[in-house]
Amino acid sequence: PEFFGVLDYALSLAGDTGGAYDPTVGPLVNLWGFGHGARLHEVPSDAAIAAARERIGYARIRLDPATHRAWQPGDVYVDLSSVAKGFGTDQIARYLEREGVTSYLVDISGELRAHGRRPDGSDWQVGIEKPGAAAGAVDTTNEIQRVVRLREKSMATSGDYRHFFEDAGRYFSHHIDPRTGRPVEHRIASVTTIADDCMHADSIGTALMVLGEDAGLAYARERGLAVLMLVREGDGFVERTTPAFDALMASP
């Protein structure tokens, strides 16, 4: 049931974003060296990209809610890496609440869910990393873009500054656009999403990274999503936010 629920949600988001988000993108992710197996990190040929795209398409999967069955034509590869960590975070949170835990902050590799308050009674506080500030964990405050008070919410950040490669002077992100078969090319460095549950926050960040700056913000605003984008400008970054994000930040 859990897998069916995650796949059902992922396919719904794929349809809602016109395929910018697509859980069948795995063959392309692997082809560009960002999936499992050998990580060659070289630009694949047009023919190889075209062949991988033949295997991609969220509409090729059909779900039967009555029997919890999923049908596919035989060569579809489902990649739920953009939603599974968020779902896992939610599952841990649900378990803790069933066990009577009244305050927690769950973190799975940057996908977070908060409930209650810290031991001293204050809000949980989470830092949003400044893109490219550190190779690993953040060590100093100047590597933090913002600090968010997380109240009964989940938060996830997607960025392009950890997983990429360079070839012939060009940078190639691990965010692959299923509609083109190629890494995205735009100014977005990271997308932070705040939502009620982490599965949504996790996947929305990936979708907006693919949609791009203007289309992604328009999508988020139309749906009342709380989003912060860090966009490259010159040698630094500028913040672009949605009204829902601003409202959360302004709440006392």
Secondary structure, DSSP 8 states (H G I E B T S, - for coil): -HHHHHHHHHHHHHHHTTTSS-TT-HHHHHHTT-SSS----S---HHHHHHHHTT--GGG-EEETTTTEEE--S------TTTHHHHHHHHHHHHHHHTT---EEEEETTEEEEES--TTS--EEEEEE-TTS-SSS--SGGGEEEEEEESS-EEEEEESSSSEEEETTEEEES-EETTTTEE--SSEEEEEEEESSHHHHHHHHHHHHHH-HHHHHHHHHHTT-EEEEEEEETTEEEEEE-HHHHHHHH--
